[in-house]
């Protein structure tokens, strides 16, 4: 049975087309991976099917009474609620039903026989609803999901206002899983999740009996949970049966066949045009020439999609710094309360260090303390000489209303417009992206703009906080290659072993010195 049917969908922003006459059908129990390069419209597609965006053309049809759960990249939580409040909100419809049932019990004392019979029937219906949805096991369900995503250790009575970005994502995801909708729409759910909880989510989705659509650039994760791929590219949406690796093989074979057919057709067109040119003027061969021209005119021309620009990252390197990059003595990091025990850490020139561990234990706080952006609670940080630091933050809303060109030009006023455009193009952005406001770009495109600024600044130390969040497969592979080739020192936060294993010379597990329960 079809849960969701999308017919002849077209959409764009200004003169930039995103979809053109796209159709899509989701069946009960299908586990779909929605893949494609940054900016191809994956999140836009999710927003359209959820009714958050109105398409330019086309029809979206949901099955009757279908329950939909959506986790997007920019979900928010309301301050003043505890984690437990948010999670129990997944069962609000049942809590409201129980309250309604209790009101009916109160009315029964004054009801006429006819009214009493009606009330008893309605109470029975609600009681069945509560029993069938395990209403009396809500607390146990909340504990189970919260434990799987590490929320019990954070504290279920903690105010959501006190949570890190990663912890907030976990709360929203936990609530969504507790709702157990008929279809889950998950937009990059592994961003901000640490390794152990990605593993837990992987097992959960493998056993999830309902349908889901998943956007993710984490290929091992995708491969382990999906059985269908929908590939978004060049304003089209194409379906492939199997996991991501199977899709790559099928897609490459399909492209090879198309290119072969294109070459054969181009040769046939050249031959036909040559025949027509040589024979249309001669009376004896004019009819044959006209016949060839008719064949040319009626021919359905094969077109190859334009090759998308692939990113090329080459970090500009400053002169060599001193041997000592930084050294901490008794450093205690945190804000109102300590996040670490006293730390004696040392980093030397040439080291490439990956900081790993659960979210919320202070990895970003450690980076910012070392950089001097926030004061330490106690202890000291000594940094070496001749340091040219490039810092990549997890998220940034700065310059959102500027175009990409304006944003980069502000940072590099000596560049010509041609140089700004060339720098952005090297990061895999098209002319349409380059001329758009940053606020309308996808998360991956925004990250590429920030990377553009980073690679064009001379550095000898890179400080990178989750640089692969939102990046597509090509950009992630190219960033890994560029970091391997970088001659300077690197301090990197990452939750993707497939990424940092091939870059890091050292891995520091921050869980070994945190004061937080994890």
Secondary structure, 3 states (H helix, E strand, C coil): CEEEEEEEEEEEECCEEEEEEEEEEEECCCEEEEECCCCCCHHHHHHHHCCCCCCCEEEEEECCCCCEEEECCCCCCCCCCEHHHHHHHHHHHHHHHHHHHHHHHHHHCCCCHHHHHHHHHHHHHHHHHHHHCCHHHHHHHHHHHHHHCCHHHHCCCCEHHHCCHHHHHHHHHHHHHHHCCCEEEEECCCCCCCHHHHHHHHHHHHCCCCEEEEECCCHHHHHHHCCEEEEEECCEEEEEECCHHHHHHHHHHHHHHHHHHHHHHHHHHHHHHHHHHHHCCCHHHHHHHHHHHHHHHHCCCCCCCCCCCCCCCCCCECCCCCCEEEEEEEEECECCCECECCECCEEECCCEEEEECCCCCCHHHHHHHHHCCCCCCEEEEEECCCCCEEEECCCCCCCCCCEHHHHHHHHCCCCCHHHHHHHHHHCCCCHHHHCCEHHHCCHHHHHHHHHHHHHCCCECEEEEECCCCCCCHHHHHHHHHHHHHCCCEEEEECCCHHHHCCCCCEEEEHHHCECCCC
